[in-house]
Amino acid sequence: MEGLVIKSTGSWYTVEGKNQQRYECRIKGKLRMKGLVSTNPVAVGDIVDFELEPELQTGVISKVHDRKNYIIRKSINLSKQVQIIAANLDLACLVVTLASPRTSLGFIDRFLVTAEAYGVPAVLVFNKLDLFNQEGLEILDNYIDLYQRIGYPCYSVSAIKGTNIETLEALLKDKISLFSGHSGVGKSSLINRLIPGKELRTGQISDWSDMGKHTTTFAELFDLPSGGKLIDTPGIRELGITDIEKYELGHFFPEMRALMNDCKFNNCVHINEPGCAVLKALDEGDLEPTRYDSYQSIYFGNDTRH
């Protein structure tokens, strides 16, 4: 039988068959032994083959179909391994907040680089619009202007007030989309708005760390009333970059990619080479310094901080 993985709890997976029935499945032993360096060989969004176990209502996953794309993160405790967050995506939405908790530009940029590297279109969703004063709105406008000039669509919403939720619904319609971001940015609250009656548990912000407390503990796919599917994921505190060679990193910054053909040397890595078009643009104010700071941070390996 063939089905779609709609929930992952680590050792068990909920698979929705073509008959719309759902089955709790585990991984066939040999599936673990194919040299995969990910901590989870099966991810939400995967298309899999599975077989029902005799006299049981459970199944065994025997094959994962080729993925069109996926989003990964570096495993914090197992530095050589990665975790596949979700697979076969039409869109990756990074839910961002400028306070309570603050999402840093570096974190945003690392997520966007990962999406670029694995072929997933990405957008930024700025939540908690209801908390902004006039100064905050001006900062938000600067963030939005920065990323929209690069080519990333940006949306400002309030899960609490329901502001601009209709715009978000139209964006997600008929797509398989991912919600990702720090704990506490309001992913679950947004999903509760998008799917009336879902009532996912939401959490409070930790007083001592200003970071959200985890309320989503595993990845899960939900059907959207207006059409499409949405994958909710546990909050990410740190996001490491993996499997990207230093010489190719610039290709995953769109504004740098547009300049690279004008560099004097074909193997330019945009650090201190003469005739570098990227450094020239930086000096002349045509490249956003925060983006170049993120590039350097990833290039030199300082890429897991908030």
GITA-V561413 format. One record per helix or strand of 3 or more residues. SS is the DSSP state (hx for helix, st for strand). FROM is the first residue (numbers start at 0). TO is the last residue. Records with the same first field share a line. If there is no record, write none. Layout:
BEGIN
SS: FROM-TO ; FROM-TO
END
This chain:
BEGIN
st: 1-7 ; 12-16 ; 21-26 ; 46-51 ; 57-63 ; 69-73 ; 81-86 ; 90-95 ; 121-125 ; 153-155 ; 175-179 ; 219-222 ; 228-231
hx: 28-32 ; 104-116 ; 128-130 ; 133-149 ; 164-171 ; 186-193 ; 245-251 ; 253-256 ; 259-261 ; 276-282 ; 288-298
END
